[in-house]
């Protein structure tokens, strides 16, 4: 393996505490993370996309709906039950090889695995990740009238540590594969490609790097001083420049991570408002009136600089104008220098101001309240609670805002995005590991109000995340078997019962504070105090006769395990 690739892989392994895996599995996870990070709006569990020993030629598979990893047919059905008729659906396959060669036989095996996934009526594989993805795919195909363009898209990446030189045999096989996929008629867009070490390195670095842009302005005006806001500007820019400088990645795709703080996903060109925007942009007579017909876009950044007529932005977020931005992207071929867009640019590093801007700029029209969970007061208090442990050995961090700690040299294993913290609470204290395991959307629908209630004790989030952190470290150090990591949500319930007792107080009670402190005290130490409960939990878990993926989705298996806790 090339030294540069090796160095990045080792950094990845250390950050995610994956030392106990073999290098081949580490590399598969590394490649999956690099490729999928730009496609997913939230952090994701690598175990949910990386296939195991039972795979048949695919090292990673993900079914992405509206930039969210969808893990079960039930969650997919829940998504498609809405009135929306323009869901973005992408099926992604990855094959990762540590060798430097692009072997034709390996590619053909990859190709046949994908074709089996798509076409087999009785899809029989031994890998849970592939099986779950196929379950979601079947639901998506059954709901194609609600998919944008009437079909999902497919992306396949064959990755090695070498340099791809387009050998004739593999290029011929690729053309044949593309023809086969097109003839199947299942996909709107098909993208099959090869990645060598340079492309892989670029993808990986972009997954954790800060991003910046320089945007020419037609005109701008600074706003007067505003409390807790460092700078603010009103500006007019070319729509073409906006797309090319701010919205496009280096490979020409939409930079989805700039919309992470926008609670409203793209509703598609078929949406009435967006259809009107689309019509204006594609009408030569009307397009020049765009800045007076459209409210524009609000951008927030912790670092804004204006030099002459150039706007410099770093780690920016589009907190309002997701629809406008996406329609501009869709119309990028029709854009010219006469089409202008209004911008409101705000520089602030104050998280409270950031949250207020997100809520205010997304409140003009109806937004589902579940999308505002991240803006609730409890979330700020949880962040403050985590910060009280500053300076302590093994400190963990709560990400109130996605990518909050990028660039601060904090291992990923120590950071907990809001949705992962919510999974910890749902599994550990509400005893629904089945929901955390495969039904995250359903989890938020059923338990979101309880988890994010204003009177929920902050300590439940910390105790849950601390327990998951310790589990990851114990797996990395081989103190418990690495193959139990996939059962982490069920293990959390068991260690909680072992350390603090089976009877769980209410999330908002004083008793819960005492209950959580038992867990925090035990897992803030080192040695047997930490290791013993996890080993007991693993013994109980492995004593269960049936740990199939289908059974783990059922709450009954948790009741069976808890009966064995003394």
C-alpha positions as a printed NumPy array, in Angstrom:
array([[  0.   ,   0.   ,   0.   ],
       [  1.318,   3.454,  -0.907],
       [  2.745,   5.344,   2.095],
       [  0.342,   8.282,   1.684],
       [ -2.705,   5.992,   1.58 ],
       [ -1.314,   4.018,   4.514],
       [ -0.876,   7.171,   6.607],
       [ -4.456,   8.295,   5.934],
       [ -5.759,   4.82 ,   6.731],
       [ -3.895,   4.733,  10.051],
       [ -5.253,   8.168,  10.972],
       [ -8.77 ,   6.977,  10.154],
       [ -8.352,   3.821,  12.253],
       [ -7.088,   5.793,  15.259],
       [ -9.869,   8.38 ,  14.997],
       [-12.626,   5.761,  14.799],
       [-11.014,   3.271,  17.233],
       [-10.984,   0.418,  14.713],
       [ -7.636,  -1.113,  15.697],
       [ -9.062,  -4.556,  16.371],
       [-10.215,  -5.052,  12.783],
       [ -7.941,  -6.593,  10.18 ],
       [ -6.365,  -4.178,   7.74 ],
       [ -8.625,  -5.389,   4.93 ],
       [-11.766,  -4.515,   6.918],
       [-10.236,  -1.232,   8.043],
       [ -9.606,  -0.35 ,   4.406],
       [-13.144,  -1.254,   3.389],
       [-14.549,   1.012,   6.111],
       [-12.107,   3.755,   5.13 ],
       [-13.212,   3.658,   1.505],
       [-16.912,   3.507,   2.418],
       [-16.546,   6.537,   4.661],
       [-14.658,   8.501,   2.013],
       [-17.204,   7.783,  -0.724],
       [-20.422,   8.106,   1.283],
       [-19.559,  11.11 ,   3.476],
       [-20.373,  13.639,   0.758],
       [-23.656,  11.891,  -0.051],
       [-25.117,  11.723,   3.452],
       [-26.442,  14.661,   5.457],
       [-25.548,  13.096,   8.819],
       [-22.816,  10.983,  10.315],
       [-23.463,   7.255,   9.937],
       [-22.337,   3.975,  11.478],
       [-19.738,   2.268,   9.337],
       [-21.156,  -1.124,  10.335],
       [-24.423,  -0.167,   8.625],
       [-22.791,   0.132,   5.197],
       [-19.784,  -2.225,   5.35 ],
       [-20.487,  -5.815,   4.415],
       [-19.056,  -8.744,   6.373],
       [-17.633, -12.169,   5.674],
       [-20.85 , -13.276,   3.996],
       [-20.767, -10.734,   1.17 ],
       [-20.599, -11.914,  -2.433],
       [-18.308,  -9.353,  -4.018],
       [-19.443,  -6.005,  -2.602],
       [-17.644,  -4.316,   0.3  ],
       [-20.123,  -1.509,   0.838],
       [-23.747,  -0.813,  -0.038],
       [-26.036,   2.035,   0.911],
       [-29.567,   3.012,  -0.045],
       [-29.826,   6.777,   0.382],
       [-33.174,   8.581,   0.437],
       [-33.065,  12.382,   0.545],
       [-29.43 ,  12.305,   1.732],
       [-30.297,   9.98 ,   4.628],
       [-29.086,   6.405,   4.98 ],
       [-32.191,   4.202,   5.102],
       [-31.696,   0.91 ,   6.915],
       [-35.01 ,  -0.915,   6.876],
       [-38.029,  -1.47 ,   4.699],
       [-40.208,  -0.116,   7.504],
       [-38.334,   3.183,   7.609],
       [-38.44 ,   3.381,   3.812],
       [-42.205,   2.785,   3.842],
       [-42.598,   5.523,   6.44 ],
       [-40.713,   7.953,   4.207],
       [-42.801,   7.166,   1.133],
       [-46.09 ,   7.46 ,   3.035],
       [-45.754,  11.242,   2.947],
       [-47.394,  13.302,   0.208],
       [-44.037,  14.226,  -1.277],
       [-43.56 ,  12.917,  -4.809],
       [-39.958,  13.848,  -5.561],
       [-37.722,  11.884,  -3.213],
       [-34.075,  11.611,  -4.213],
       [-33.067,   7.93 ,  -4.088],
       [-29.529,   6.706,  -4.736],
       [-28.185,   3.167,  -4.534],
       [-24.415,   3.061,  -3.911],
       [-22.095,   0.054,  -4.242],
       [-18.421,  -0.021,  -3.272],
       [-15.648,  -2.55 ,  -3.798],
       [-12.337,  -1.814,  -2.023],
       [ -9.081,  -3.607,  -2.75 ],
       [ -5.779,  -2.908,  -0.974],
       [ -3.8  ,  -4.082,  -3.982],
       [ -2.522,  -1.548,  -6.516],
       [ -3.888,  -3.425,  -9.52 ],
       [ -7.319,  -3.101, -11.092],
       [ -8.056,  -6.777, -11.583],
       [-10.602,  -7.67 , -14.262],
       [-11.759, -10.758, -12.372],
       [-12.452,  -8.722,  -9.213],
       [-14.399,  -6.164, -11.214],
       [-16.489,  -8.846, -12.91 ],
       [-17.273, -10.339,  -9.494],
       [-18.313,  -6.867,  -8.31 ],
       [-20.495,  -6.459, -11.39 ],
       [-22.237,  -9.807, -10.944],
       [-22.907,  -9.078,  -7.263],
       [-24.632,  -5.81 ,  -8.192],
       [-26.692,  -7.464, -10.921],
       [-27.808, -10.187,  -8.493],
       [-28.805,  -7.528,  -5.985],
       [-30.969,  -5.777,  -8.556],
       [-32.492,  -8.672, -10.456],
       [-32.793, -11.714,  -8.177],
       [-36.406, -12.384,  -7.293],
       [-35.342, -14.51 ,  -4.34 ],
       [-32.28 , -12.566,  -3.164],
       [-30.384, -15.003,  -0.94 ],
       [-27.2  , -13.653,   0.673],
       [-25.561, -14.249,   4.045],
       [-24.772, -10.592,   4.68 ],
       [-27.169,  -8.458,   6.724],
       [-26.053,  -5.154,   5.17 ],
       [-26.799,  -6.384,   1.649],
       [-30.063,  -7.972,   2.75 ],
       [-31.283,  -4.821,   4.481],
       [-30.319,  -2.638,   1.531],
       [-32.217,  -4.918,  -0.836],
       [-35.265,  -4.697,   1.447],
       [-35.143,  -0.897,   1.19 ],
       [-34.54 ,  -1.076,  -2.562],
       [-37.67 ,  -3.195,  -3.009],
       [-39.738,  -0.624,  -1.141],
       [-38.246,   2.171,  -3.26 ],
       [-39.049,   0.348,  -6.506],
       [-42.607,  -0.107,  -5.259],
       [-42.857,   3.661,  -4.809],
       [-41.251,   4.938,  -8.017],
       [-44.122,   7.403,  -8.628],
       [-42.797,   9.247,  -5.583],
       [-39.163,   9.195,  -6.74 ],
       [-37.753,  12.116,  -8.635],
       [-37.51 ,  11.252, -12.322],
       [-39.567,   8.109, -11.732],
       [-36.489,   5.967, -10.965],
       [-33.636,   5.843,  -8.442],
       [-30.034,   6.451,  -9.46 ],
       [-27.109,   4.033,  -9.129],
       [-23.469,   4.715,  -8.291],
       [-20.757,   2.035,  -8.245],
       [-17.121,   2.586,  -7.289],
       [-14.292,   0.072,  -7.692],
       [-11.368,   1.281,  -5.58 ],
       [ -7.731,   0.183,  -5.234],
       [ -4.529,   1.79 ,  -3.936],
       [ -2.976,   2.041,  -7.392],
       [ -3.386,   4.389, -10.343],
       [ -6.163,   3.724, -12.829],
       [ -4.82 ,   3.753, -16.391],
       [ -8.004,   2.7  , -18.233],
       [ -6.928,  -0.77 , -19.397],
       [ -8.86 ,  -1.904, -22.463],
       [-10.215,  -5.098, -20.899],
       [-11.722,  -3.352, -17.885],
       [-13.026,  -0.43 , -19.935],
       [-14.76 ,  -2.939, -22.221],
       [-16.241,  -4.695, -19.19 ],
       [-17.412,  -1.347, -17.848],
       [-19.174,  -0.463, -21.101],
       [-20.854,  -3.868, -21.072],
       [-21.909,  -3.367, -17.458],
       [-23.374,   0.074, -18.181],
       [-25.299,  -1.424, -21.099],
       [-26.694,  -4.202, -18.892],
       [-27.776,  -1.72 , -16.214],
       [-29.427,   0.527, -18.786],
       [-31.325,  -2.395, -20.317],
       [-32.726,  -3.338, -16.907],
       [-34.557,  -0.008, -16.884],
       [-34.442,   0.449, -13.102],
       [-32.316,   3.599, -12.931],
       [-32.597,   7.19 , -13.992],
       [-28.862,   7.916, -13.733],
       [-26.045,   5.356, -13.732],
       [-22.48 ,   6.149, -12.678],
       [-19.871,   3.376, -12.653],
       [-16.304,   4.466, -11.966],
       [-12.839,   3.51 , -10.806],
       [-10.843,   5.223,  -8.084],
       [ -7.121,   5.007,  -7.46 ],
       [ -5.126,   6.286,  -4.515],
       [ -5.16 ,   9.937,  -5.603],
       [ -8.935,  10.051,  -6.029],
       [ -9.407,   8.137,  -2.774],
       [ -7.141,  10.51 ,  -0.875],
       [ -9.003,  13.52 ,  -2.247],
       [-12.361,  12.028,  -1.257],
       [-11.133,  11.169,   2.237],
       [ -9.575,  14.572,   2.891],
       [-12.761,  16.321,   1.746],
       [-14.781,  14.268,   4.257],
       [-13.115,  15.929,   7.234],
       [-11.59 ,  19.135,   5.879],
       [-12.944,  22.591,   6.273],
       [-14.197,  24.049,   3.011],
       [-13.963,  27.556,   1.649],
       [-15.064,  29.572,  -1.342],
       [-14.372,  32.881,  -3.071],
       [-17.387,  34.484,  -4.687],
       [-17.359,  37.616,  -6.894],
       [-20.077,  40.114,  -5.94 ],
       [-21.916,  42.442,  -8.289],
       [-22.665,  44.722,  -5.324],
       [-22.677,  44.548,  -1.538],
       [-23.608,  46.592,   1.508],
       [-22.434,  46.007,   5.106],
       [-25.122,  46.069,   7.777],
       [-24.651,  48.19 ,  10.92 ],
       [-23.373,  46.519,  14.136],
       [-25.686,  43.773,  15.445],
       [-25.451,  42.145,  18.877],
       [-23.513,  38.814,  18.82 ],
       [-22.99 ,  39.056,  15.069],
       [-19.455,  39.861,  13.936],
       [-20.33 ,  41.021,  10.429],
       [-23.329,  40.978,   8.123],
       [-23.757,  41.908,   4.482],
       [-26.383,  42.148,   1.802],
       [-25.002,  41.193,  -1.585],
       [-25.999,  40.523,  -5.168],
       [-24.073,  37.821,  -7.033],
       [-24.254,  36.003, -10.329],
       [-26.328,  32.828, -10.137],
       [-23.739,  31.094, -12.275],
       [-20.927,  32.079,  -9.889],
       [-22.994,  31.013,  -6.891],
       [-23.44 ,  27.515,  -8.287],
       [-19.868,  27.093,  -9.502],
       [-18.105,  28.636,  -6.488],
       [-20.337,  27.68 ,  -3.549],
       [-22.53 ,  24.743,  -4.53 ],
       [-20.395,  22.425,  -6.649],
       [-17.836,  19.921,  -5.424],
       [-14.649,  19.314,  -7.378],
       [-16.277,  16.381,  -9.183],
       [-19.268,  18.474, -10.233],
       [-21.812,  17.173,  -7.723],
       [-23.934,  19.274,  -5.406],
       [-22.124,  20.076,  -2.138],
       [-24.777,  18.606,   0.154],
       [-22.967,  19.371,   3.413],
       [-23.628,  23.124,   3.041],
       [-27.319,  22.365,   3.657],
       [-26.812,  20.422,   6.905],
       [-28.338,  23.234,   8.983],
       [-31.304,  23.739,   6.668],
       [-34.17 ,  21.812,   8.259],
       [-36.068,  21.56 ,   4.987],
       [-34.747,  19.127,   2.376],
       [-35.059,  19.884,  -1.335],
       [-38.665,  19.37 ,  -2.382],
       [-37.889,  18.831,  -6.058],
       [-38.63 ,  20.823,  -9.175],
       [-42.164,  19.39 ,  -9.196],
       [-42.995,  21.411,  -6.062],
       [-45.219,  24.361,  -7.132],
       [-42.896,  27.068,  -5.773],
       [-39.805,  25.404,  -7.171],
       [-41.526,  24.852, -10.514],
       [-42.112,  28.599, -10.651],
       [-38.447,  29.308,  -9.857],
       [-37.411,  26.8  , -12.513],
       [-39.685,  28.457, -15.055],
       [-38.307,  31.914, -14.288],
       [-34.689,  30.801, -14.634],
       [-35.36 ,  29.134, -17.981],
       [-37.337,  32.058, -19.43 ],
       [-35.022,  34.493, -21.192],
       [-37.328,  37.453, -20.597],
       [-38.042,  36.7  , -16.916],
       [-34.65 ,  35.422, -15.736],
       [-33.135,  38.898, -15.366],
       [-35.936,  39.755, -12.918],
       [-34.941,  36.857, -10.645],
       [-33.46 ,  38.993,  -7.81 ],
       [-36.737,  40.932,  -7.44 ],
       [-38.947,  37.835,  -7.71 ],
       [-36.969,  35.63 ,  -5.298],
       [-36.248,  36.209,  -1.591],
       [-32.684,  35.012,  -1.986],
       [-30.377,  32.91 ,   0.157],
       [-29.105,  33.284,   3.734],
       [-25.555,  32.083,   4.417],
       [-23.941,  31.795,   7.851],
       [-20.206,  31.372,   8.321],
       [-17.768,  31.673,  11.232],
       [-15.286,  33.358,   8.894],
       [-16.427,  36.022,   6.413],
       [-14.03 ,  38.389,   4.659],
       [-14.71 ,  40.952,   1.976],
       [-11.81 ,  42.101,  -0.181],
       [-12.867,  44.492,  -2.877],
       [-15.7  ,  42.768,  -4.705],
       [-14.687,  39.248,  -3.583],
       [-16.52 ,  37.477,  -0.767],
       [-14.424,  34.888,   1.133],
       [-16.313,  32.224,   3.124],
       [-15.179,  29.251,   5.227],
       [-17.318,  26.392,   6.585],
       [-20.432,  28.178,   5.406],
       [-23.972,  26.903,   5.805],
       [-27.008,  27.81 ,   3.715],
       [-29.602,  28.094,   6.483],
       [-32.334,  29.449,   4.225],
       [-32.65 ,  29.112,   0.468],
       [-32.185,  25.366,   0.09 ],
       [-34.952,  25.281,  -2.525],
       [-33.571,  28.225,  -4.484],
       [-30.032,  26.803,  -4.335],
       [-31.112,  23.387,  -5.575],
       [-33.181,  24.799,  -8.442],
       [-30.214,  26.969,  -9.455],
       [-28.118,  23.808,  -9.458],
       [-30.701,  22.007, -11.608],
       [-30.711,  24.953, -14.041],
       [-26.926,  25.416, -14.052],
       [-26.654,  24.869, -17.809],
       [-29.121,  27.708, -18.431],
       [-27.449,  30.218, -16.104],
       [-25.549,  33.19 , -17.458],
       [-24.021,  36.38 , -16.082],
       [-27.32 ,  38.289, -16.343],
       [-29.095,  36.133, -13.729],
       [-28.507,  37.594, -10.273],
       [-29.25 ,  36.246,  -6.783],
       [-29.705,  38.135,  -3.503],
       [-27.592,  36.981,  -0.565],
       [-27.716,  37.696,   3.136],
       [-24.339,  36.814,   4.663],
       [-23.88 ,  36.548,   8.426],
       [-20.626,  35.932,  10.276],
       [-21.019,  34.468,  13.752],
       [-19.417,  31.742,  15.829],
       [-22.058,  32.08 ,  18.556],
       [-24.023,  28.806,  18.587],
       [-27.101,  30.458,  20.105],
       [-27.245,  33.041,  17.336],
       [-26.68 ,  30.291,  14.773],
       [-29.615,  28.316,  16.165],
       [-31.832,  31.397,  16.245],
       [-31.027,  32.123,  12.597],
       [-31.866,  28.546,  11.587],
       [-35.22 ,  28.667,  13.338],
       [-36.137,  32.19 ,  12.184],
       [-35.21 ,  31.69 ,   8.544],
       [-37.111,  28.404,   8.32 ],
       [-40.333,  29.52 ,   9.968],
       [-42.023,  31.393,   7.128],
       [-43.765,  28.257,   5.878],
       [-44.779,  24.969,   7.359],
       [-41.952,  22.724,   8.522],
       [-42.537,  19.48 ,  10.373],
       [-41.745,  20.088,  14.058],
       [-39.65 ,  16.926,  14.235],
       [-37.164,  18.701,  11.975],
       [-36.684,  21.324,  14.69 ],
       [-35.673,  18.854,  17.414],
       [-32.059,  19.943,  17.104],
       [-33.069,  23.506,  17.954],
       [-34.8  ,  22.732,  21.24 ],
       [-33.489,  24.201,  24.527],
       [-32.561,  20.758,  25.855],
       [-29.953,  20.397,  23.107],
       [-28.085,  23.504,  24.227],
       [-28.194,  22.322,  27.837],
       [-26.84 ,  18.918,  26.829],
       [-23.891,  20.598,  25.088],
       [-23.223,  22.664,  28.214],
       [-23.428,  19.528,  30.366],
       [-20.838,  17.749,  28.209],
       [-18.585,  20.824,  28.474],
       [-18.536,  20.587,  32.276],
       [-16.231,  17.578,  31.861],
       [-13.587,  19.66 ,  30.076],
       [-10.089,  18.714,  31.127],
       [-11.021,  15.245,  32.302],
       [ -9.27 ,  12.195,  30.897],
       [-11.243,  10.606,  28.078],
       [-13.559,  13.559,  27.594],
       [-16.321,  13.11 ,  25.02 ],
       [-17.941,  15.836,  22.922],
       [-21.562,  16.499,  21.956],
       [-22.04 ,  17.881,  18.446],
       [-24.918,  20.277,  18.734],
       [-24.168,  21.262,  15.156],
       [-22.795,  18.886,  12.538],
       [-19.028,  19.167,  11.882],
       [-18.771,  21.379,  14.96 ],
       [-15.366,  20.015,  15.929],
       [-13.837,  19.674,  12.472],
       [-10.252,  20.924,  12.449],
       [ -9.741,  20.551,  16.215],
       [ -7.865,  17.224,  16.127],
       [-10.521,  15.454,  18.186],
       [-10.91 ,  11.72 ,  17.409],
       [-14.244,  10.901,  15.806],
       [-14.803,   8.17 ,  18.39 ],
       [-15.081,  10.917,  21.024],
       [-17.659,  13.023,  19.168],
       [-21.382,  12.318,  19.294],
       [-23.717,  13.983,  16.795],
       [-27.227,  14.657,  18.024],
       [-28.837,  11.737,  16.202],
       [-26.298,   9.252,  17.618],
       [-26.841,  10.649,  21.127],
       [-30.594,  10.236,  20.619],
       [-30.041,   6.597,  19.607],
       [-28.08 ,   6.066,  22.843],
       [-30.963,   7.425,  24.933],
       [-33.605,   5.486,  22.999],
       [-31.718,   2.212,  23.346],
       [-30.281,   2.55 ,  26.829],
       [-33.003,   4.287,  28.82 ],
       [-36.179,   3.747,  26.8  ],
       [-35.198,   0.13 ,  26.088],
       [-35.772,   0.328,  22.338],
       [-32.481,  -0.892,  20.856],
       [-34.521,  -2.295,  17.977],
       [-35.378,   1.254,  16.91 ],
       [-31.796,   2.509,  17.287],
       [-30.574,  -0.531,  15.372],
       [-32.616,  -0.356,  12.186],
       [-35.444,   2.175,  12.479],
       [-33.974,   5.643,  13.185],
       [-36.803,   7.494,  11.433],
       [-39.397,   5.532,  13.36 ],
       [-37.397,   6.186,  16.537],
       [-37.703,   9.943,  16.124],
       [-41.387,   9.668,  15.296],
       [-42.194,   7.568,  18.372],
       [-39.675,   8.806,  20.929],
       [-38.456,  12.209,  19.733],
       [-40.812,  14.217,  21.917],
       [-39.835,  12.275,  25.028],
       [-36.103,  12.312,  24.339],
       [-35.985,  16.03 ,  23.584],
       [-38.5  ,  17.182,  26.175],
       [-37.436,  20.379,  27.924],
       [-37.339,  18.617,  31.291],
       [-35.307,  15.569,  30.217],
       [-32.203,  15.214,  32.367],
       [-29.047,  16.126,  30.464],
       [-27.179,  13.313,  32.186],
       [-29.066,  10.648,  30.196],
       [-27.359,  11.844,  27.021],
       [-23.934,  11.91 ,  28.642],
       [-24.319,   8.511,  30.309],
       [-25.499,   6.942,  27.055],
       [-22.733,   8.44 ,  24.918],
       [-20.067,   7.659,  27.533],
       [-21.205,   4.02 ,  27.558],
       [-21.028,   3.798,  23.767],
       [-17.58 ,   5.422,  23.803],
       [-16.313,   2.864,  26.32 ],
       [-17.763,   0.046,  24.231],
       [-15.877,   1.247,  21.169],
       [-12.612,   1.49 ,  23.109],
       [-12.994,  -1.982,  24.602],
       [-13.556,  -3.43 ,  21.15 ],
       [-10.527,  -1.536,  19.813],
       [ -8.314,  -2.879,  22.61 ],
       [ -9.653,  -6.441,  22.19 ],
       [-10.973,  -6.516,  25.772],
       [-14.252,  -7.651,  24.262],
       [-14.681,  -9.341,  20.843],
       [-14.8  ,  -7.   ,  17.841],
       [-17.666,  -8.944,  16.276],
       [-20.085,  -7.758,  19.002],
       [-19.835,  -4.132,  17.908],
       [-22.814,  -4.606,  15.597],
       [-24.926,  -5.416,  18.689],
       [-23.93 ,  -2.205,  20.459],
       [-27.45 ,  -0.88 ,  21.003],
       [-28.51 ,  -4.077,  22.755],
       [-25.304,  -4.156,  24.81 ],
       [-26.015,  -0.619,  26.072],
       [-29.277,  -1.793,  27.618],
       [-27.538,  -4.684,  29.365],
       [-24.632,  -2.673,  30.808],
       [-27.083,  -0.071,  32.073],
       [-29.06 ,  -2.76 ,  33.893],
       [-25.865,  -4.358,  35.247],
       [-24.405,  -1.097,  36.561],
       [-27.496,   0.828,  37.699],
       [-30.3  ,  -1.744,  37.985],
       [-33.118,  -3.013,  35.819],
       [-35.751,  -0.498,  36.955],
       [-35.377,   2.643,  34.838],
       [-36.646,   5.97 ,  36.251],
       [-38.417,   8.502,  34.028],
       [-36.147,  10.688,  31.922],
       [-37.22 ,  13.846,  33.759],
       [-37.064,  12.56 ,  37.351],
       [-34.557,  13.247,  40.112],
       [-34.159,   9.51 ,  40.427],
       [-32.874,   9.439,  36.841],
       [-30.103,  11.873,  37.793],
       [-28.936,   9.512,  40.541],
       [-29.343,   6.532,  38.224],
       [-27.177,   8.109,  35.519],
       [-24.488,   9.138,  37.974],
       [-23.908,   5.468,  38.793],
       [-23.148,   4.858,  35.118],
       [-21.051,   7.998,  34.688],
       [-18.996,   7.231,  37.813],
       [-18.385,   3.63 ,  36.74 ],
       [-17.396,   4.447,  33.172],
       [-15.277,   7.521,  33.988],
       [-12.724,   5.233,  35.601],
       [-10.403,   2.602,  34.176],
       [ -9.882,  -1.089,  34.704],
       [-12.388,  -3.681,  35.872],
       [-15.039,  -1.083,  36.77 ],
       [-15.44 ,  -0.463,  33.059],
       [-14.522,  -3.823,  31.583],
       [-16.515,  -6.16 ,  33.814],
       [-20.053,  -4.883,  33.   ],
       [-19.348,  -5.062,  29.281],
       [-17.953,  -8.58 ,  29.505],
       [-21.026,  -9.665,  31.459],
       [-23.258,  -8.033,  28.85 ],
       [-21.416,  -9.755,  26.012],
       [-21.718, -13.142,  27.744],
       [-25.481, -12.63 ,  28.088],
       [-25.763, -11.497,  24.469],
       [-23.824, -14.433,  23.062],
       [-25.856, -16.897,  25.125],
       [-28.964, -15.979,  23.126],
       [-29.738, -18.732,  20.63 ],
       [-30.838, -16.541,  17.74 ],
       [-29.021, -13.257,  17.021],
       [-30.18 , -12.999,  13.425],
       [-30.724,  -9.54 ,  12.043],
       [-34.447, -10.176,  11.74 ],
       [-34.743, -11.131,  15.402],
       [-32.661,  -8.183,  16.612],
       [-35.246,  -5.922,  15.01 ],
       [-37.792,  -7.244,  17.49 ],
       [-38.102,  -5.903,  21.012],
       [-38.751,  -9.375,  22.446],
       [-35.095, -10.379,  22.17 ],
       [-34.179,  -7.546,  24.563],
       [-36.646,  -8.792,  27.15 ],
       [-35.048, -12.238,  26.9  ],
       [-31.595, -10.783,  27.526],
       [-32.673,  -8.627,  30.47 ],
       [-34.107, -11.661,  32.256],
       [-30.559, -12.995,  32.519],
       [-29.198,  -9.883,  34.272],
       [-28.775, -10.649,  37.976]])
